[in-house]
Amino acid sequence: YLGPRKAALRRRHEQGYLPNKTALHAMLGLLQATAEGPCAFYKDSNPRNFIITAQDIVAVDTDDLSLAPLGYDLAKLVATLHLTYGPL
């Protein structure tokens, strides 16, 4: 989770997307803080990627598994449902 994202932030800094090293270190610190709390694991929470049975909910289409801050999947699912079906 952390390794690829730290490398991406460092690349962004080298490419000029971050204004200075202070900003880079702030972003790295924020990234580290997200890794210390609860996390989500799916990162592709569209309604079509879940099978709901009487006993369970199963995630399918897991080719893009990754860790993400807690709430990422729920926020994406709610936003997708809202944009697809209107106000919930």
C-alpha positions as CSV (number, residue, x, y, z in Angstrom):
1,Y,0.0,0.0,0.0
2,L,2.6,2.5,1.0
3,G,5.5,1.7,-1.3
4,P,3.9,2.5,-4.7
5,R,2.2,5.6,-3.3
6,K,5.3,7.0,-1.7
7,A,7.2,6.4,-5.0
8,A,4.4,8.2,-6.9
9,L,4.5,11.2,-4.6
10,R,8.3,11.4,-5.0
11,R,7.9,11.3,-8.8
12,R,5.2,14.0,-8.6
13,H,7.6,16.1,-6.6
14,E,10.4,15.6,-9.1
15,Q,8.0,16.5,-12.0
16,G,7.1,19.8,-10.3
17,Y,3.6,18.9,-9.1
18,L,4.5,19.6,-5.5
19,P,5.9,23.0,-4.7
20,N,8.7,22.0,-2.4
21,K,10.1,19.3,-0.1
22,T,8.0,20.6,2.8
23,A,4.9,19.8,0.8
24,L,6.3,16.4,-0.2
25,H,7.0,15.5,3.5
26,A,3.6,16.7,4.5
27,M,2.0,14.4,1.9
28,L,4.2,11.5,2.9
29,G,3.2,12.1,6.5
30,L,-0.5,12.2,5.6
31,L,-0.1,9.0,3.6
32,Q,1.6,7.3,6.5
33,A,-1.2,8.3,8.8
34,T,-3.8,6.7,6.5
35,A,-1.9,3.4,6.8
36,E,-2.1,3.4,10.6
37,G,-5.9,3.3,10.7
38,P,-8.6,0.9,9.5
39,C,-8.6,0.4,5.7
40,A,-10.7,-0.8,2.9
41,F,-9.4,-3.4,0.5
42,Y,-11.5,-3.4,-2.6
43,K,-11.3,-0.1,-4.5
44,D,-13.8,-1.0,-7.2
45,S,-17.1,-0.8,-5.4
46,N,-19.6,-0.4,-8.2
47,P,-23.0,-2.1,-7.7
48,R,-22.3,-4.6,-10.5
49,N,-19.3,-5.9,-8.7
50,F,-21.3,-7.4,-5.8
51,I,-23.5,-10.5,-5.6
52,I,-26.0,-10.3,-2.8
53,T,-27.5,-13.5,-1.6
54,A,-29.8,-14.3,1.4
55,Q,-26.7,-15.2,3.4
56,D,-23.9,-13.0,2.3
57,I,-22.5,-10.3,0.1
58,V,-19.7,-11.3,-2.2
59,A,-17.3,-9.0,-4.1
60,V,-16.5,-10.0,-7.7
61,D,-14.3,-8.4,-10.3
62,T,-11.4,-8.2,-7.9
63,D,-8.7,-7.5,-10.5
64,D,-8.0,-4.1,-9.1
65,L,-7.6,-5.0,-5.4
66,S,-5.8,-2.4,-3.3
67,L,-5.8,-0.9,0.1
68,A,-7.6,2.5,0.5
69,P,-8.5,4.7,3.5
70,L,-11.6,3.5,5.3
71,G,-14.7,5.0,3.7
72,Y,-13.3,5.0,0.2
73,D,-15.4,2.1,-1.0
74,L,-18.6,3.3,0.7
75,A,-18.2,6.8,-0.7
76,K,-17.6,5.5,-4.2
77,L,-20.5,3.1,-3.9
78,V,-22.9,5.9,-2.7
79,A,-21.7,8.3,-5.3
80,T,-22.1,5.7,-8.1
81,L,-25.6,4.8,-6.9
82,H,-26.6,8.5,-6.7
83,L,-25.3,9.3,-10.2
84,T,-26.9,6.2,-11.6
85,Y,-30.3,6.1,-9.9
86,G,-30.7,9.6,-8.5
87,P,-31.1,10.7,-4.9
88,L,-31.0,7.8,-2.4
